[in-house]
């Protein structure tokens, strides 16, 4: 039986986090550019006034997953919500209840912080994730996601 721990990230976890992010982006068929990312993540995770939160998932005392999230404000609800940016667990550890435990921990945090809900998205081709989220009681909304990239002058 695999034992797991969901805990706050530390600076010592940054190199493993970058590997996991690379795996996650490949899984979702996206590009991964590592240049400068470690420094920016370090600043945003551990700097003053940071908004990004991250838990790592230790399985048998090895980091094999992560969940990153922010607290955002919903105009429609006139309340804060948690936005889960990423939930990734290495494939060999999926189906063991770990992802459900992460969602439960996020829901408890939402209650503690008086957030109206927890929101996230996944690509429409990620059928296993969609099935997992629905199994855990999540409701989906069909929307089209847009991205407006910063000007080419953005170098970092």
N, C-alpha and C positions, 0 to 999 in steps of 0.2 A: 504494500500500500504506500502510495506517495503521500508524504506530509507536505503541507504548503503553508506559507505565511504571506499575508498581504500587508506590506509595511510601507512607510514613507521612504522615498528615495533618499540616498545620501550621495555626496560628491563621489565617493568610491564606486558608485554604480553607473556613472556616466558612460564609460566605455562600453559596458554591456548594453545599456539603453540604446546607444547608437547602433549597435549590431541588431538589436531587436527592431528598431525603427526601420533599418534597411530591409530586414526580413518582411516586416509588415507592409512596406510600400511595394515590395516585389509581389507579395501575395495579392495586393489590391491592384496590380498591374499599373503602378505609378513609377515615376522616376525618383531616384534618391540621389541627392547631391550632398555629400558630407562636408564639403568645404565650409569651415567656420561654424558649423552647426554645434559642435561640442561647446564652444565658448558662449554662443548665444543661449543655448539651453542652460548652461551653468549660471549665467546671469539671470535668466528668467526664473529658474527654479530656486535659486539660493540668494539672489540679490534683494536689496531693499525694495519694498513695494511690488514684489513679484505677484503675478496673477495666475501663473501656471502651477498646477498641483500635479504630483505624480506619485503613484504607488508602484512598487515593484512587487512581483510575485515570485517568491522563493519557493522552489519545489525541491525537496530533499537538499535544502541549504544552497541551492544554485539558482540564480536569477534566470527565469525562463519565461517571463511575461511582464507586462506593465499595463497600467491604466493611467491616462492623463486626462485632466479635466480642469475647467474654469468655472467660476461663478459669474453668470451673466444675468442681465435684466430683461424681462419680457414686458414690452409695452402693452401687449394684448391682455396679459394677466395682471399687470401692475404689481409684479412680484419677481423676486430672484428665482433662478433655476440653475441647476448644474448642467453644464454642457460637457459630456464625455467626448473628448476629441479622439482618443484611441483606446481600444481594449485589444490587446494582442497576447496570446498564449501560444507558445510553440506547439506545433501540430501533434507531437507525440504525447502532449499532456491535455489535449482537449477531450471532453466527454467525461471528465472526472469530477465535475461539480465545482471546479475552481472558478469558472466564469460566472456561474450563478452566485457564488459567494462574493465575488467582486460587485455584482449588481446589487446584492443585498446590502453590502457595506456602503455603496453609493446612496441607496435609498435611506439608510439610517442617517447618513451625513446630511442628506437633504432635509430630513425631519429636524435634526439638531439645528441646522442653519436656517430653518423656516423657509426653505425653497419650495416652490409650487410643484416642481417635477424635475426629472432627469431626462435630458434629451441627447440624441446622437443620431448618426446616420451611417449607413453602410452602402456600398455599391449594390445596384440591383442584381448584379450577377453573382453576388455572394450568398447563394442559397443556403449553405450551412449556417451562416451567421443569422440570416433572416429567420430560419427555423428555430435556432437557439433563442433569439430574442422573443419571438412569439411564445415559445414554450415557457419563458419566464414572465409572461404577462404583459409584454410591451405591445403597444398599438402603433401602427404605422400610418403615415400620411404621405400621399403621393405629392411630390413637389419636384421641380426641376432646379438643380443647384447650379448657380453661376459663379464664376471666378473672374474677378477683374484684377489682373496682375499689375504690380507697381511698374512705373516707368523703367526703361532699360538702365537708367542712371543708378538704380538700386544695386549696390554691389555686395551686399552682405546678407 
